[in-house]
Amino acid sequence: MKGTVRATLLAAGLLLSACRTPSSSGPAPDEVAAILVRPTPASHAALEGAVSASLNGARVSLSDYALTGSSLLLIEHLRSPDCEAPLPEEFQLVAAGASCVLVHANSGRRVELAAAECAPEAAPHPAPAPDLPELTAQTSRAAAIAR
C-alpha cells in the first residue's frame, strides 16, 4: 500500500512539473541578451546538445537559424491529455564577457556554448513619434474641407 501511494505521489509530481510556469530568470547584471553570429555545424551541434541536456536528454531538432535573429528560443512540448496547455521551455542566449551562454529560463540551468560566437542583440527600434504640429495642421485642413 505504501509503495502504491508513493508511486502515485511521484506520478502526480511529474505531471504537475510538466505544467509548471516558467521562472523569470533573465540575464545576470554583467550579461546581455545575444544572438549567434556566423553559425557553424559545430556551434549548431553544441546548441542542440545544450538544449537536449537541459531537457533531460530529450531529442531536439533545431533550425539552422535558431538564435540568429533573436536571443529567445521556445521549445513546445507535445500536448498531453492530462495537461491542457503545457508551457513551452524557454531559453535565452546571453553574452557573458567573451562567452556565449544558453540559459534555460524554466530551470535556471546555464550551459556555455564553447563552439559558438555571439554578439549583443540589437535593441528594437521604437516607432517614431508622430510630428504633432504636422498632424494638427492636417486635422485643421480636414476640418476646414468638411465645413
C-alpha positions, 0 to 999 in steps of 0.5 A: 500500500505504501509503495502504491501511494508513493508511486502515485505521489511521484506520478502526480509530481511529474505531471504537475512539473510538466505544467509548471510556469516558467521562472523569470530568470533573465540575464545576470547584471554583467550579461546581455541578451545575444544572438549567434553570429556566423553559425557553424555545424559545430556551434549548431551541434553544441546548441542542440546538445545544450538544449537536449541536456537541459531537457533531460536528454530529450531529442531536439531538432533545431533550425539552422537559424535558431538564435540568429535573429533573436536571443529567445528560443521556445521549445513546445512540448507535445500536448498531453491529455492530462495537461491542457496547455503545457508551457513551452521551455524557454531559453535565452542566449546571453553574452557573458564577457567573451562567452556565449551562454544558453540559459534555460529560463524554466530551470535556471540551468546555464550551459556555455556554448564553447563552439559558438560566437555571439554578439549583443542583440540589437535593441528594437527600434521604437516607432517614431513619434508622430510630428504633432504640429504636422498632424494638427495642421492636417486635422485643421485642413480636414476640418476646414474641407468638411465645413 
